[in-house]
């Protein structure tokens, strides 16, 4: 095992119950815990992980709310209305009447979609591991009664249209480091009274072979790939739409991204130190959409489309919504949607990937112009 010289080589002393749990996991694993297992505990350990905490809000438009970051549905109530037509098309094409949302966060998107889709959705099922977030979703969606239900996991078989907004980026990733001669897997150990990064030789490799500079650190998305495979195995008939920030292979592993994409978020600020303040901030990585699409296709999904968030929203009908907001003088709504559409904001960084299984072929309106499936 080789010690890392990265900025996170030493963190604050483990003194919280979460850090004590991680210390025990490190000991049980022989002194070295793969990063994806550390990330899973840091984010999702029951009652302790970042998403399992009930003591403060996670999602919000500004740090004054005590929140850490915002997502598209929190930024604009028009977001759900903008994607609703594409979801109606998918429900019609797959002859289903149930929406499934993974990682529903504050419940903002569920609220927008339930209002926009009305009786077209018989049931809205939320799959969320966080008891704290589920409690907030219950409160926000109480008016819809039994039309909304919560489950801890997918059933053995299901049908319907799946929506995942910023869910893939929060799935634990494996870290790889290239020293110029060999690849190592980066994990977490406990040294001199503190958490630290440490590397060990591995057979794991990025999905592309060339162009890696000495000192490169990057991610593999085994859990996200396993997730879409499970969806494919259990979905009898339906479609899935994933909206997230990320790139295809050819962009994900460019030399200029030699430090990887791992990022932490707290109080609307970002840092690259996941071993600091464990459990008090989000840990994410950009999505490798090529890897996710290939895993989905191999498992039985058809890839329906892949494009930027801006193009998807415009194709689905966002511009008339913006013009209506402008006409009634709702300038905050106009400004928020411009952030979702602008290339230098969220419009280009965020992408949309659509999948389908067990349904007749159809051409989703969200990809009617600007489809980039050929780049996956």
For each residue, the residues with C-beta under 8 A, 3 or more apart:
1: 31 32 189 198 199 200
2: 184 198 199 200
3: 9 191 196 197 198 199
4: 8 9 177 186 196 197 198 199
5: 9
6: 9 197 217
7: 272 273
8: 4 11 196 197 272 273 274 275 276
9: 3 4 5 6 196 197
10: 191 192 194 195 196 275
11: 8 194 195 196 273 275 276 278
12: 15 194 276 277
13: 19 193 194
14: 19 20 22 23 190 194 195
15: 12 19 20
16: 19 20 48 278 279
17: 20 21 48
18: 21 22 41 42 45 48 49 278 279
19: 13 14 15 16 22 23 195 278 279
20: 14 15 16 17 23 24
21: 17 18 24 25 41 45 48
22: 14 18 19 25 26 33 38 41 42 188 195 278
23: 14 19 20 26 27 190
24: 20 21 27 28
25: 21 22 28 29 33 37 38 41
26: 22 23 29 31 32 33 188 189 190
27: 23 24 31 190
28: 24 25
29: 25 26 32 33 34 37
30:
31: 1 26 27 189 190
32: 1 26 29 187 188 189 198 200
33: 22 25 26 29 37 38 187 188 189
34: 29 37 38 174 185 187
35: 38 39 172 173 174 175 185 186 187 188
36: 39 40 172 173 174 175 222 223
37: 25 29 33 34 40 41 172
38: 22 25 33 34 35 41 42 187 188 274
39: 35 36 42 43 172 173 274 283
40: 36 37 43 44 45 172
41: 18 21 22 25 37 38 44 45 48 49
42: 18 22 38 39 45 49 50 274 278 279 283
43: 39 40 49 50 51 170 172 282 283
44: 40 41 49 50 51 52 129 130
45: 18 21 40 41 42 48 49 52 279
46: 49 52 131
47: 52 131
48: 16 17 18 21 41 45 52 53 279
49: 18 41 42 43 44 45 46 52 53 279
50: 42 43 44 53 58 279 280 281 282 283
51: 43 44 58 129 130 132 133 170
52: 44 45 46 47 48 49 129 130 131 132
53: 48 49 50 56 132 279
54: 131 132 135
55:
56: 53 66 67
57: 60 65 66 67 106
58: 50 51 67 68 69 105 106 133 282
59: 67 68 69 70 71 74 105 106 108
60: 57 63 65 66 67 68 70 74
61: 65 67 70 74 75
62: 65 67 70 268
63: 60 66 67 267 268 269
64:
65: 57 60 61 62
66: 56 57 60 63
67: 56 57 58 59 60 61 62 63 70 267 268
68: 58 59 60 265 266 267 268 281 282
69: 58 59 265 268 282
70: 59 60 61 62 67 74 75 268
71: 59 74 75 105 108 109 165 166
72: 75 76 79 109 165 166 243 309 340 346 350
73: 76 77 79 80 105 106 108 109 112 165
74: 59 60 61 70 71 105 106 108
75: 61 70 71 72 79 336 339 340
76: 72 73 79 333 336 337 339 340
77: 73 80 81 108 112 333
78: 81 82 318 321 322 325 333 336 337
79: 72 73 75 76 82 83 109 112 313 337 340
80: 73 77 83 84 108 109 111 112 113 115 116
81: 77 78 84 112 115 116 321
82: 78 79 313 316 317 318 321 337
83: 79 80 86 87 113 163 241 243 312 313 316 366
84: 80 81 87 88 112 113 116 117 316
85: 88 89 316 317 365
86: 83 89 90 241 312 315 316 364 365 366
87: 83 84 90 91 99 113 117 161 163 241
88: 84 85 91 92 117 120
89: 85 86 92 93 362 364 365
90: 86 87 93 94 161 238 239 241 354 356 362 364
91: 87 88 94 96 97 99 120 121 160 161
92: 88 89 95
93: 89 90 239 356 359 360 362
94: 90 91 159 160 161 237 238 239 356 358 359
95: 92 237 359
96: 91 159 160 161 237 238
97: 91 120 121 122 123 160
98: 121 122 123 124 125 158 159 160 161
99: 87 91 113 117 121 123 124 125 160 161 162 163
100: 125 126 127 158 160 161 162 163
101: 104 109 110 113 124 125 126 127 162 163 164 165
102: 127 128 162 163 164 167
103: 127 128 164 165 166 167 170
104: 101 107 109 110 126 128 133 137
105: 58 59 71 73 74 108 109 133 165 166
106: 57 58 59 73 74 133 136 137 140
107: 104 110 111 126 136 137 139 140 141
108: 59 71 73 74 77 80 105 111 112 140
109: 71 72 73 79 80 101 104 105 112 113 163 165
110: 101 104 107 113 114 124 126 137 140 141 148
111: 80 107 108 114 115 140 141
112: 73 77 79 80 81 84 108 109 115 116
113: 80 83 84 87 99 101 109 110 116 117 121 124 163
114: 110 111 117 118 121 124 141 144 147 148
115: 80 81 111 112 118
116: 80 81 84 112 113
117: 84 87 88 99 113 114 120 121
118: 114 115 121
119: 122
120: 88 91 97 117
121: 91 97 98 99 113 114 117 118 124 147
122: 97 98 119 147
123: 97 98 99 147 148 149
124: 98 99 101 110 113 114 121 141 144 147 148 149
125: 98 99 100 101 148 149 150 151 160
126: 100 101 104 107 110 134 137 148 149 150 151
127: 100 101 102 103 150 151 152 153 154
128: 102 103 104 133 134 137 150
129: 44 51 52 152
130: 44 51 52 133 134
131: 46 47 52 54 134 135
132: 51 52 53 54 135 136
133: 51 58 104 105 106 128 130 136 137
134: 126 128 130 131 137 138 150
135: 54 131 132 138 139
136: 106 107 132 133 139 140
137: 104 106 107 110 126 128 133 134 140 141 150
138: 134 135 141 142 150
139: 107 135 136 142
140: 106 107 108 110 111 136 137
141: 107 110 111 114 124 137 138 144 148
142: 138 139 145
143:
144: 114 124 141 147 148
145: 142 148
146: 149
147: 114 121 122 123 124 144
148: 110 114 123 124 125 126 141 144 145
149: 123 124 125 126 146
150: 125 126 127 128 134 137 138
151: 125 126 127 154 155
152: 127 129
153: 127
154: 127 151 158 230 231 234
155: 151 158 234
156: 234
157: 234 235 236
158: 98 100 154 155 234 235 236 238
159: 94 96 98 235 236 237 238 358
160: 91 94 96 97 98 99 100 125 238
161: 87 90 91 94 96 98 99 100 238 239 240 241
162: 99 100 101 102 231 235 238 239 240 241
163: 83 87 99 100 101 102 109 113 240 241 243
164: 101 102 103 167 168 240 241 242 243 244
165: 71 72 73 101 103 105 109 243 244
166: 71 72 103 105 169 170 243 244 245
167: 102 103 164 170 171 242 244
168: 164 171 221 224 227 242 244 246 287 292
169: 166 244 245 246 284 285 286 287
170: 43 51 103 166 167 282 283 284
171: 167 168 221 223 224 227
172: 35 36 37 39 40 43 223
173: 35 36 39 219 220 221 222 223 224 262 285
174: 34 35 36 185 204 219 220 221 222
175: 35 36 185 186 187 217 218 219 260 262
176: 183 184 185 186 202 204 205 206 217 218 219 220
177: 4 183 184 185 186 199 215 216 217
178: 182 183 184 212 213 214 215 216 217
179: 182 184 214 215
180: 213 214 215
181:
182: 178 179 201
183: 176 177 178 201 202 204 205
184: 2 176 177 178 179 199 200 201 202
185: 34 35 174 175 176 177 199 200 201 202 204
186: 4 35 175 176 177 197 198 199 217
187: 32 33 34 35 38 175 197 198 199 200
188: 22 26 32 33 35 38 195 196 197 198 275
189: 1 26 31 32 33 195 196 197 198
190: 14 23 26 27 31 193 194 195 196
191: 3 10 194 196 198
192: 10 196
193: 13 190
194: 10 11 12 13 14 190 191
195: 10 11 14 19 22 188 189 190 275 278
196: 3 4 8 9 10 11 188 189 190 191 192 275
197: 3 4 6 8 9 186 187 188 189 275
198: 1 2 3 4 32 186 187 188 189 191
199: 1 2 3 4 177 184 185 186 187
200: 1 2 32 184 185 187
201: 182 183 184 185
202: 176 183 184 185
203:
204: 174 176 183 185 220
205: 176 183 209
206: 176 209 212 218 220 253
207: 249 253 288 290 291
208: 211 249 250 253
209: 205 206
210:
211: 208 253 254 255
212: 178 206 216 218 253 255 258
213: 178 180 216 255 258
214: 178 179 180
215: 177 178 179 180 258
216: 177 178 212 213 255 258 259 260
217: 6 175 176 177 178 186 258 259 260 262
218: 175 176 206 212 252 253 257 258 260 261
219: 173 174 175 176 260 261 262 285 286 288
220: 173 174 176 204 206 291
221: 168 171 173 174 224 225 285 287 288 291 292
222: 36 173 174 225 226
223: 36 171 172 173 226 227
224: 168 171 173 221 227 228 287 288 291 292 295
225: 221 222 228 229 291 292 295
226: 222 223 229 230 295
227: 168 171 223 224 230 231
228: 224 225 231 232 240 292 295 296 299 301 355
229: 225 226 232 233 295 296 298 299
230: 154 226 227 233 234
231: 154 162 227 228 234 235 240 296 299 301 355
232: 228 229 235 296 299 300 301 355 357
233: 229 230 299 300
234: 154 155 156 157 158 230 231
235: 157 158 159 162 231 232 238 240 357 358
236: 157 158 159 357 358
237: 94 95 96 159 357 358 359
238: 90 94 96 158 159 160 161 162 235 356 357 358 359
239: 90 93 94 161 162 304 354 355 356 357 359 364
240: 161 162 163 164 228 231 235 301 354 355 356
241: 83 86 87 90 161 162 163 164 352 353 354 355 366
242: 164 167 168 287 292 352 353 354 355
243: 72 83 163 164 165 166 309 312 350 351 352
244: 164 165 166 167 168 169 287 350 351
245: 166 169 286 287 346 349 350 351
246: 168 169 252 261 286 287 288 289 351
247: 250 251 252 286 287 288 289 351
248: 251 252 288 289 290 306 372 375 376
249: 207 208 252 253 288 290 291 376
250: 208 247 253 254 290 375
251: 247 248 254
252: 218 246 247 248 249 257 261 286 288 290
253: 206 207 208 211 212 218 249 250 257
254: 211 250 251 257
255: 211 212 213 216 258
256:
257: 218 252 253 254 260 261
258: 212 213 215 216 217 218 255
259: 216 217 272
260: 175 216 217 218 219 257 285
261: 218 219 246 252 257 285 286
262: 173 175 217 219 272 274 283 284 285
263: 270 271 272 283 284 285
264: 270 271 272 273 274 276 281 282 283 284
265: 68 69 268 269 270 281 282 284
266: 68 269 271 277 280 281 282
267: 63 67 68
268: 62 63 67 68 69 70 265
269: 63 265 266
270: 263 264 265
271: 263 264 266 276 281
272: 7 8 259 262 263 264
273: 7 8 11 264 276
274: 8 38 39 42 262 264 278 283
275: 8 10 11 188 195 196 197 278
276: 8 11 12 264 271 273
277: 12 266 280 281
278: 11 16 18 19 22 42 195 274 275
279: 16 18 19 42 45 48 49 50 53
280: 50 266 277
281: 50 68 264 265 266 271 277
282: 43 50 58 68 69 170 264 265 266
283: 39 42 43 50 170 262 263 264 274
284: 169 170 262 263 264 265
285: 169 173 219 221 260 261 262 263
286: 169 219 245 246 247 252 261
287: 168 169 221 224 242 244 245 246 247 292 351
288: 207 219 221 224 246 247 248 249 252 291 292
289: 246 247 248 292 293 306 351 353 376
290: 207 248 249 250 252 293 294 376
291: 207 220 221 224 225 249 288 294 295
292: 168 221 224 225 228 242 287 288 289 295 296 353
293: 289 290 296 297 303 306 353 355 376
294: 290 291 297 298 376
295: 224 225 226 228 229 291 292 298 299
296: 228 229 231 232 292 293 299 301 303 355
297: 293 294 300 301 302 303
298: 229 294 295
299: 228 229 231 232 233 295 296
300: 232 233 297 357
301: 228 231 232 240 296 297 355 356 357
302: 297 355 356 357 361
303: 293 296 297 306 353 354 355 373 376
304: 239 354 355 356 362 363 364 367
305: 352 353 354 364 366 367 371 373
306: 248 289 293 303 351 352 353 354 367 371 372 373 375 376
307: 311 312 315 351 352 366 367 370 371 372
308: 311 312 347 348 350 351 352 370 372
309: 72 243 312 313 340 341 346 347 348 349 350 351 352
310: 313 314 340 341 342 343 347 348
311: 307 308 314 315 367 369 370
312: 83 86 243 307 308 309 315 316 352 366 367
313: 79 82 83 309 310 316 318 340 341 347 366
314: 310 311 318 319 341 369
315: 86 307 311 312 365 366 367 368 369 370
316: 82 83 84 85 86 312 313 365 366
317: 82 85 320 321 365
318: 78 82 313 314 321 322 337 340 341
319: 314 322 323
320: 317 323 324
321: 78 81 82 317 318 324 325 337
322: 78 318 319 325 326 333 334 337 338
323: 319 320 326 327
324: 320 321 327 328
325: 78 321 322 328 330 331 333 334 337
326: 322 323 329 330 331 334
327: 323 324
328: 324 325
329: 326
330: 325 326 333 334
331: 325 326 334 335
332: 335 336
333: 76 77 78 322 325 330 336 337
334: 322 325 326 330 331 337 338
335: 331 332 338 339
336: 75 76 78 332 333 339 340
337: 76 78 79 82 318 321 322 325 333 334 340 341
338: 322 334 335 341 342 345
339: 75 76 335 336 342 345 346
340: 72 75 76 79 309 310 313 318 336 337 345 346 347
341: 309 310 313 314 318 337 338 345 346 347
342: 310 338 339 345 346 347
343: 310 347 348
344: 347 348
345: 338 339 340 341 342 349
346: 72 245 309 339 340 341 342 349 350
347: 308 309 310 313 340 341 342 343 344 350
348: 308 309 310 343 344
349: 245 309 345 346
350: 72 243 244 245 308 309 346 347
351: 243 244 245 246 247 287 289 306 307 308 309 372
352: 241 242 243 305 306 307 308 309 312 366 367
353: 241 242 289 292 293 303 305 306
354: 90 239 240 241 242 303 304 305 306 364 366 367
355: 228 231 232 239 240 241 242 293 296 301 302 303 304
356: 90 93 94 238 239 240 301 302 304 359 362
357: 232 235 236 237 238 239 300 301 302
358: 94 159 235 236 237 238
359: 93 94 95 237 238 239 356 362
360: 93
361: 302
362: 89 90 93 304 356 359
363: 304 367 368
364: 86 89 90 239 304 305 354 367 368
365: 85 86 89 315 316 317 368
366: 83 86 241 305 307 312 313 315 316 352 354
367: 304 305 306 307 311 312 315 352 354 363 364 370 371 373
368: 315 363 364 365 371
369: 311 314 315
370: 307 308 311 315 367
371: 305 306 307 367 368 374
372: 248 306 307 308 351 375 376
373: 303 305 306 367 376
374: 371
375: 248 250 306 372
376: 248 249 289 290 293 294 303 306 372 373
